Amino acid sequence: MVAVSVRPPTSTHHHVRSKITPTSTLHRSLGLDSCSKAPRIRLKIFDESIFLGFYCKHSTVINGVCLHCDRPMASDYGIRFDYIFDGLRLTLDEISRLKVANSNKLFAQKKLHLVLDLDHTLLHSKAFRKLTPDELYLKKQTDSNTSDGSLFVLDDAYLVKLRPFARTFLKEASSMFEIYVCSMGSRYYVKKVVEFLDPEGNFFDSRFIAREDFKEKSKKNLDLVLGQECGTIIVDDTKSVWSDHLDNLITVQKYNYFADRHQNCKSQAEMKTDEIESEGELRNVLEVLRRIHGLFFDGLIKDVRCLPFKLFF
């Protein structure tokens, strides 16, 4: 038997909220701006362990504690959203609510959701030890100014080369889309290379979905993207990892700047050439995105999945 009493928020029970108060981004991302004003619910039960494991309806948990009532929760409660806030877990119902709410908010701003791969889509990276003799000259040509350059050193061990037009692509796309990164790289790697792509932090906020976030390490999905699939477009060079979302996918040609063991010809780095910005893959993709965006908000389509993206190229 459960007895429920409602009381207004008080100055007590702040031991969890005090930890997350500085993270207003969390509340904005999850639509929780008003949660601190909601009445507290006190539940008295005979078997608290059963309640905590199976019957708690609270939607948001931080580091094992319910955000709304401060109660400890089971360690496997909800779905992990560490990329938004470390230790954040959401229920399936809350995820569904947020997907709809965030999409509706973006649609009102005439924006859609865009999910971008990193490696071979926006950039190419290679370990120093794997550079060919004809590529070693690049180690002396790296850029220290992250705002203007396109070739960078990561952890004194890797070269990272941005794809031509990458930053312009992000700037233009950000006016039409809320942008996510979805990469098979580690969270550490993703955050580091995103700093090269977006040194001012204008395009991604905390929307970096990395290897640690996936249940299946060889497969990507839209489960952690807080937007409806009808308004979500994916850009990736690898089709096979998106088997559940092929109707959302724009597949791009791989960007291979450094030598690849699967190629028999010299690399662009070895030949000291590169993609031409005005004719490159990202410029073409941007034009496709503009057309899709226009069709959606002109009311000609209501679901991006109905479009055969390959016909736009």
N, C-alpha and C positions, 0 to 999 in steps of 0.2 A: 504494500500500500504506500502511496506517495502523497505527502501533504505539500502543497505549494503555497507560498506566501510571496507577495511582491512588495519590495521596498525601494525607495528612490536611492540613487547613488549617494554614497557618503564619502568622507575623506579617508575612510579606512579601506582595507583590502587593496592597497596600492602597490603591493610588492611586485606584481607582474607588470602593471601598467607603467610603472616608473622605468622599467627596462625598455619599453617600446615607445614611450612618448616622443623621443627625438625622431622616430621613424614615421613622420607624417606621410611619407611616400607610401608606406604600407597601407594606411587607411585610404589614401587616394586611389591606389591601385585596386583595392578590393571594394571600393564603394562603402567604406565603413566610417565615413566622417561623422555620422550621427550615433555611432555605437556607444560613445561615452555618455550620451544623454538618455539611453534606454534604461528602463527600470531593471534593477537586479532581481533575479529569481532565486529564492532559497528553497532547496529541495531537501526534505527529510525522508529517508528511506530506511527500510530494515536491512537490506543487503546492498551496501554502497558499491561493492566491487562489481556486482552484476549490473547495476545502473551505469557505472562508469564504462564498463566494457561494451554494453549493448544498447542502452536506452537513452543516452545523452543525445539531445537534438541540437546542441550548440554547434555552430557551423565552422568556427575558426579557432584553431589551437596554435599557441606559440610555445615552443620548447616544452611540450607535454602538459600545458596548462590552458584551460579554456579562456579565451580572450574576454568573454562576456561575464562569466561568473567566478573566475579564478580557481575553478576546481581542477585537480590533476586528472589527466586522461590516460587511457591505455597507450602504450608506446607505439602501437601500430594503428592508432586511430586516424582515419582520413587518408588523404592523398598528399604526398610531399610537394611543397612549392618553395623549396629552398632558394630558387633563383630570385624570387621576390624578396624573401626575408628568411634568413637561416632559422630553421626550426618551425617554419610555418606549415600547417596541415589544414586542408579544407575537406569538408564532406562533399560527396557527389552532388547532393542537392545544391550546395552553395556554389560549386563549380558551375553547374548549369545556370544558376541565377546570374552569376557574374558574367558568363559568356553572353547571355542575352542583354544584360544591362550595359556592358561595355560596348557591344556592337551597336546597340541603340544610341548610345552617347556618341559614338564615332559617326554613325550614319547621319545624325543631326548636324555634325560638323562636315559632312560630305567627305568622310574618310572611310577607307576599308582597312583590313589587316593584311600585312605583308610579312612573310616568314622567309628569311634569307639564310642560305648556307654560307660558310666562310671559305674553306679551302677549295681551290680550283673554281670557285664562283666569284668571290670578291678579291681573292689574293692567292698567292702561292708561297709556301715557306719550305725551307730546306736546311738541314743541319750542315754546319761548316764541314764536318768530316765527310760529307757525301758530295760536296762540290767537285766538279770535274776540274782538271788543270786549267781549262780555258774559261772557267767561271771564277777562279780565285781572285781575279782583278776586282770583283764586286765588293770584296771585303774592305777595300779602300775607298769605295764610292758611296758608302751608306750615309744617310741623312740624320743629323742630330736634331733638326727642327721638325718635329712631328706634324706641324701645321701645314708645311709646304712639300715635304719630301714624299717619295714613294718607295724607297728601299731602306729598310731598318734592320737593326740588330736586336735580337731577342735573347736576353740572358747570356750574352757573349757566346752563344752556341748555335744560333739559327739566323738565317737571313729571311726576312719577310718582305715580299714584293707585292705592292698593291696593284690590282688590275687597273689599267688605264680607264679613266672616267669613273672610277669607283666612288670617289667623294662627291662628284657632281651628281652621280646617280642617286646617292643617298639623300643629298640635299633636295633634289627635285622630287624624289619619291616620298619624302617625309611630308610634303605638302598635301599628298593624296592618301597616305597610309600611316597607320601606327605600325612601326617596324620591330620585328623580333629577329634575333639570331637563333638559329637552331643548328648546332654543330656536334659532330662526333668527337671533337676535341675535348680535353679536360676543361673544367671551369677556369682553372688558372690560365691555361693557354688562351681560352676564348677572351677573357677579360684583358689580357695583355695585348692581343692583336687588335681587339676593338679599339684600344687606345690609339693605335696607329690610324685606324679608319676614321675614328670620331674623337679627336683629341679634346674637343670642347664639350663633349658629352651632350650633343644636341639631338641625336637621332634615336638612341636605344633606351635611355633611362636604365632600368635594371633588367631589361627583357633579354637575358642571355640564357638560353636553354642549352645545357652542355651534356656531355657523356654521363655524368653522375646522375642526371635526372631521368634517364631512360630505363625502363624495365628491361627492354630487349636491346642489347648493346649494338646490334647490327641493324636496327630498324628505328626510323623516326616516326613520330605521329603528332597530331595536333591536340592531344589530350591536355597539355599544359598551356596551350595558347588560350588566353581568356577572351575569345571571340568566337562568334558563330562561323561554322564552316562555309555557309552560303556567302560570306563576305571576306573570305580568307584566300589569299593567293600565295603559293610557294614558289620560290626560285632556287633551283639546285642543279648541279651538274650530274647528279647520280639519281637515276630514276628508281632503281631497285630498292632503295631505302624507304621510299614513300608508297609502298604497295597498297596501303589502306586509303591513300588520298591522291590517287593519280588524276582525278578530275580537278584537283586544285593546283596541279603542278605545271609550271613552265620549266622545261628542261633546257639548260644552256650548254653550250660547248665548253669543255674544260679549259681553264686557263693554266697552261703549262709554260711557265717562264724558264724554270730551271730544267736541266736534263732529266729525262725520264727513262728508266731502264726498258720500258715497253716501246720506246720510240727508237727508230733506227737512224733518224736524222739529227742534226745538231740542234741544240736548244736555242731559244730566242736569246738567252743570256750569252751563250757562246758566240752567236752571230751578231751580238750587240744591236738587236732589233727588239721591237715590241708591238703589241696591238696598236692600231691607229685609233685614237679616241673617237674620231668622227665616223668611223666605220666599224667599231668594235661591238662585241656582243652585248655589253651593258647598255649601250645607246639604243640598240635594237629592242632590248627588253623594256627599257623605259618607255619607248613608243607604244609597245604592246600594253603596258600598264596604263598608260594614258587613255588608250582606246577602251579598255575594259572599264576603267573608272568612269569615263563618259557614258558608256552604255548603261552602267548600273544606275547612275544618278540622273540620267535622262529618262529613267523608267522603262527602258527597253528590255532589260533583264532584271530579275530579282534574285538570281543565284549565279555566282561566277562559275559554278561547276557545270553549267549548261553550255559553256563556251569551249569549242575545240581550240585550245591555245595554239596548237601547232599550225593552224591555218593562218595565224597572224604573221608568221615569219616568212 
